Amino acid sequence: EMSASLVGSEMCIRDRFNGCTDKASLTKRYKELLKVYHPDNANGDQTMTIKITNTFNYLKTKYE
């Protein structure tokens, strides 16, 4: 069972993909988010990058 904080965190990340209506827009948003959060960036965050990638992989299955 997921903790409430983890579920809330995942929902917050899913919100970053709001407005994506197809695989192309989803992929575009994913790339934009990685530009911000990738660990190679000065203010990047590896944990956030993993969460964004996992959320993207889950959401893209809706369009395959």
C-alpha positions as CSV (number, residue, x, y, z in Angstrom):
1,E,0.0,0.0,0.0
2,M,1.3,3.4,-0.9
3,S,1.6,6.1,1.7
4,A,-0.6,9.1,1.4
5,S,2.4,11.4,0.8
6,L,3.7,9.2,-2.0
7,V,0.3,9.1,-3.7
8,G,0.0,12.9,-3.3
9,S,3.5,13.3,-4.8
10,E,2.6,11.1,-7.8
11,M,-0.6,13.0,-8.4
12,C,1.4,16.3,-8.4
13,I,3.7,14.9,-11.1
14,R,0.7,13.7,-13.1
15,D,-0.7,17.2,-12.9
16,R,2.4,18.4,-14.8
17,F,1.1,16.4,-17.8
18,N,-2.4,18.0,-17.7
19,G,-3.5,19.2,-21.1
20,C,-1.7,16.5,-23.0
21,T,-4.3,14.9,-25.3
22,D,-2.2,12.5,-27.4
23,K,1.2,10.8,-27.4
24,A,2.9,13.6,-29.2
25,S,1.9,16.3,-26.7
26,L,2.7,13.9,-23.9
27,T,6.2,13.3,-25.3
28,K,6.7,17.0,-25.8
29,R,5.8,17.8,-22.2
30,Y,8.0,15.0,-21.0
31,K,11.0,16.4,-22.8
32,E,10.3,19.9,-21.5
33,L,10.1,18.6,-17.9
34,L,13.4,16.7,-18.4
35,K,15.1,19.9,-19.5
36,V,14.2,21.4,-16.1
37,Y,14.7,18.4,-13.8
38,H,17.4,16.3,-15.3
39,P,20.2,15.6,-12.8
40,D,22.8,17.1,-15.2
41,N,21.2,20.5,-14.8
42,A,22.4,22.8,-12.0
43,N,19.1,22.5,-10.1
44,G,18.3,19.1,-11.4
45,D,16.8,16.3,-9.2
46,Q,17.3,12.6,-9.9
47,T,14.3,11.5,-7.8
48,M,12.0,13.9,-9.6
49,T,13.4,12.8,-13.0
50,I,12.6,9.1,-12.1
51,K,9.1,10.1,-11.0
52,I,8.5,12.1,-14.2
53,T,9.8,9.2,-16.3
54,N,7.7,6.6,-14.5
55,T,4.6,8.8,-14.8
56,F,5.3,9.4,-18.5
57,N,5.7,5.7,-19.1
58,Y,2.4,5.0,-17.4
59,L,0.5,7.8,-19.2
60,K,1.8,6.9,-22.6
61,T,0.2,3.5,-22.4
62,K,-3.1,5.2,-22.8
63,Y,-2.1,6.3,-26.3
64,E,-0.6,3.1,-27.6
